[in-house]
Amino acid sequence: MCRLPYKSVADFPLLTFLWNDQRQSHGKEFIVRNYELVFIVHPELEETAFQEIVQKVQSWITDGGGEVTQLDIWGKQKLKYPIKRQQEGQYVLVKAQMPPALCSDLERNLRLTEQVLRFLLIVKD
């Protein structure tokens, strides 16, 4: 066996470059998919509080390594059935590109936000 004067891969610059390149191309955190998120916000929120929630959702996506490609605010609409004793809700559609690992964090954050009545996150590929 041939001995090299290097103790690890990190000591040898060429191997480090090849190792990092291989990890980036095959690692799961670098896969980006298209998603659609629809969420319903409490109807009695003021406009500023509603905009804060929309900004918060956008920041969760961008901070997690994603990108918001489209944002549509559908406005207040009547619900087909009551959700948390509410007959109406403010609908928001967000189209985004993000890594799959971000989905669980985004869903957890939406679930913990009391003003969000319901949400649905789907893969759009």
QUITAZI-V211892 format. One record per residue. RES is the residue in three letters. SS is DSSP state (~ for helix, > for strand, _ for the rest). Layout:
BEGIN
{{RES SS} {RES SS}}
END
This chain:
BEGIN
{{MET _} {CYS _} {ARG _} {LEU _} {PRO _} {TYR _} {LYS _} {SER _} {VAL ~} {ALA ~} {ASP ~} {PHE _} {PRO ~} {LEU ~} {LEU ~} {THR ~} {PHE ~} {LEU ~} {TRP ~} {ASN ~} {ASP ~} {GLN ~} {ARG ~} {GLN ~} {SER ~} {HIS ~} {GLY _} {LYS ~} {GLU ~} {PHE ~} {ILE _} {VAL _} {ARG >} {ASN >} {TYR >} {GLU >} {LEU >} {VAL >} {PHE >} {ILE >} {VAL >} {HIS >} {PRO _} {GLU _} {LEU _} {GLU _} {GLU ~} {THR ~} {ALA ~} {PHE ~} {GLN ~} {GLU ~} {ILE ~} {VAL ~} {GLN ~} {LYS ~} {VAL ~} {GLN ~} {SER ~} {TRP ~} {ILE ~} {THR ~} {ASP ~} {GLY _} {GLY _} {GLY _} {GLU >} {VAL >} {THR >} {GLN >} {LEU >} {ASP >} {ILE >} {TRP >} {GLY >} {LYS >} {GLN >} {LYS >} {LEU >} {LYS >} {TYR >} {PRO >} {ILE >} {LYS _} {ARG _} {GLN >} {GLN >} {GLU >} {GLY >} {GLN >} {TYR >} {VAL >} {LEU >} {VAL >} {LYS >} {ALA >} {GLN >} {MET >} {PRO _} {PRO _} {ALA ~} {LEU ~} {CYS ~} {SER ~} {ASP ~} {LEU ~} {GLU ~} {ARG ~} {ASN ~} {LEU ~} {ARG ~} {LEU ~} {THR _} {GLU _} {GLN _} {VAL >} {LEU >} {ARG >} {PHE >} {LEU >} {LEU >} {ILE >} {VAL >} {LYS _} {ASP _}}
END
